[in-house]
Amino acid sequence: MKLAPLGTTGYHPNELRHTACYALPEVGVVLDAGTGMFRLPNVLATDELDIFLSHAHLDHIVGLTFLLGALYGRSMKRVTVHGAPAKLAAVREHLFHIEIFPIPLQAEFRPLAAHVNLPKGGVLTHFPLAHPGGSIGYRLDWPDRSLAYVTDTTAAADAPYLEKIRGVDLLLHECYFDDDAPREFVTTTGHSHTSAVAQLARSAGVKRLVLIHLNPAINSIDPVGLSAARRIFPATELAEDCKIIEF
C-alpha cells in the first residue's frame, strides 16, 4: 500500500514542507488536513474520501478549506470529515464561519466511532494523546499490514499509548524538536524530541519509523538529527513532502 505525504511539517509551511496531511490513495483516506491538502488532486484515486483529524489546531485543519478547489470537477460520492465532536464543532463554527469561508463545504462532519471500517478489509481505531487542547492518534490495520499515526504529543519509551502502536509495520510519529531542545520547552508545547521518539519505536517493537511534523523554523532536509534516531532505532526515516512511502 502507498502512503503519500502531502505535508510533513508543523505550525507553518516553509520552503521545503507543507503542514500535516497524509493520504492513502488506494483506500480514500487522508490523515489531517494541513496546507499539504492542495496536493490531494495529484494522488486521489477514489470517489469516496474519509479525512481523519487528530485535533483542530490550524496547521492540521486549514486544508479543509482547500477541498473546494481540490475536488472541483470530480464526481465524489461522499466526503466525510471525522474527529472528536468538540473539534468538529469548532471547525464548523469558526473555520467555516460565513465571514471567513462563505461557501458551505460539501462534506459530512462525523464524530469518531470506536472502530471505522476501511476499504480492503481495514479497520481504524483511535486513542487519546497528551497535547494542549487534546489530540488523537490513529491505528489502521489490514490483514497484511498496519500503520499508526501519532502527531502533536510528547514521546517517551513508556508513553501511555505504547500498546496502541505495538508491532505496527509503519509508525508515523511527530518529531518537532532535535535533542538539543530544552526538555521543559518540548514538554510544555506538547511535542517530541528525536531520541525519545526512537526509544518509543524500539519499546513498541514497530518495524519501521518515519519522523513527521518536523520543525519548520529549521529550513533543512534534516531538522531533527536523523542519525541520533538511527543510533537507537536503525529503521528510521524522515518523511519528505511528495515522496511516496510503500508499506
N, C-alpha and C positions, 0 to 999 in steps of 0.2 A: 504494500500500500504506500502511496505517496503523501507526504506532508509538504505543503507549500508555505514557507514562512513569508508572509506578505509584509510583516513589520516586526522587528526584533528588539527595538529599544523601548525605554520607558520615559515617561514625563513629557518629552517633546521630541520631534524628529530632529535629525541632524543631516549632514551631507551624505552619510553612508546608510542610515537606517530610518525607517518609519516606526511608529509606535504599534503596540501589540495587536497582531492579527495573524492567525494561523489557519490555513484551510486544508481540509481533507477532501479534495475534489471528487474522488470516486464515490463518496457517500454523502456529499452535500452538507458537510459540517464545517462551521467556522468557530474557532475559539477566540473570543474577544473581538472587538470592533474598533481598533485604533485607526490611526491615519493610513496604515497599510491597506485598508479596505478598498481604496481606489484601484488597487491591482486585481481585485476579485474577477473582473471580466476575463482576465488572461488565463484563469485556471478553472472557472466554474464549469462543471460538466453535467449538472443535473438540473431538473426543473422544480426541485424542492430544495429548500435551504433552511437549515437549522443553525442559529447563531447562539452560542452559549457564552454569557457574560460572567467573568469572575467577580467583578464589582463595578461600581458606577463612577470611578474616577475618570476624568475627561480623556486621559490618554488611552482608555480602554473602551470608550463608547462613542467618541466623536465621529467615527467612521460609519455609524448607523445613518447619519445624515448624507453620507456619500452614496447610499444604496439607490437613491433616486436616479442618479446618473449611471451607477454601475449596472443596474438591472434594466436600464432603458432599452426598449426594443426586444427584450426577452419575454417569452411567454412562460411565466412562472405559475405552477400550480399552487405553491404555498411558500410563504416566508414566515418563519417563526423565530422570535427572539425569546430565549429562555434566561431566567435569572431569579435571584431572590426577590420576593414580592416587593419589599421596600425599595430595592434598587430599580426595579422596573417602573415602579410608581414615580420615582424621582426622574428617571429618563423621560417618561411620557409627559410629566408635568413641566419640566424645565427645558430639557434639550429640544423637545418638540412643542414648546410653547409657541403660540401663533406669532408672537413678537420676535421670536428667534428663528423659527422654521415654519413658514406659513402653509406649507403643503403637507397634508397628512401622509404618513408613511404607510404604504400598503403592506402591513405586516401584522401578525398576531403577537401580542406580548403574553407569554405563558409562564406562570410560576413553575419553578423547577419541581419535577416529580422525583421521587426517590430513585426510580430507575427509568431510563428513557431508551426505548428500543431503537436501534440504528440499522440502516441497510447492511446487507451481507452478514446478518446474524449477530450484529454487535449490540452491546449494552453499555450505556453511560451511567455512571454513578458520580456522586459528588461528596465533598467533605469540607468542613469549615477550616479556615486559615486565620491566623492572628495577623491583623493589619489594621491601621487606623481606619475606622468605619466598617471594618469587616471585609473579608474576601472569601472566595470559594475555589477549591481545587477540583479537578475533574480526573476521573479514570475511565478510559474507554477500552473495553475488552471485546475481542472477536475470538472465534475458536482457535485461531492460529497466530494471534499477535495481540499486543496490548500497548497502551500509551497512557502516560499520566502527564497532566498539565498543571504546574504549580507556579503561580506568579503572585508577587506582592505579599511576601511573608518572610519571616526570619528563619533560616535553616539552622538545623543542629543535628548532630549524629543521632540524637534521641528525640527528634521532633514529634509532636503529638500525632501527626499524620503519617508517621513512618509505616505503619501496617497497611495504610490505604494505598501506598505506592509499591509495596513489596513485590519484587520479582518482575516488574514490567519490562517489556522489551525496549521501550524508549521512554526516558524521563526528560521532559522539558521543564527546566527549573530556573526560576529567576536567579540572577546573579548581578545585582546592580553595582556592588562595590568590590574593589580588589582587597587584598589582605592588608593593605596599608591604611585603610579607612578606620577611623576611631570606632571601636566596638559600640560605644554608647550611642553614637550617631546612627550606626547601622540598625540598632535595635529600636531606637525611638522613631525612626522613619518607617519601620516595618519592612525592611528589606534584608538582603542576604549578602555575605561576602564569600569569596571564592572557595577557600578551604572548607568552610562549613558545608557548602553545597556538595562538594566532593565526598566529604565524610558521610553525609546523609546517604548519598548514592551507594556508597560502599556498604553502609549498615543495612540498607534496604535490599541489597542484592539485585539491583537493577542491571540490565545487560548493557545499557548504553545511556549516556548522559549528554544532553545538549543544553548549553547555557543560553538563557534568553533574558529579555528585559534588562539589557545592558545599559550602562550609564551613558546618556547622550552627551554629557558635558566633556567626555573624553572622546574626541573625534578620531578614533583609531580602529583598525580592524580588530585588535585585541585589547579592549579597555579594561579587562579584569584579570589578566595573567593566566592564560590557558595552561602554561607549564606548571604552575603551582597546583592546579586542579589535577593534572595528569600524574603528578608525583603521588597523589593519594588514590585517584581513580583513573587508571590509564585510558579507559574507553570514554573519554570526554571530548566534546567538540564545542565550537562556538557556532551558534546559529548565524546565518547571513541572509539578508533580505534576498528573496527570489532564488535561493539555492535549494533545490528540491532535496528532501530527505526521504529515503526509502527505508521502510522498516517492515 
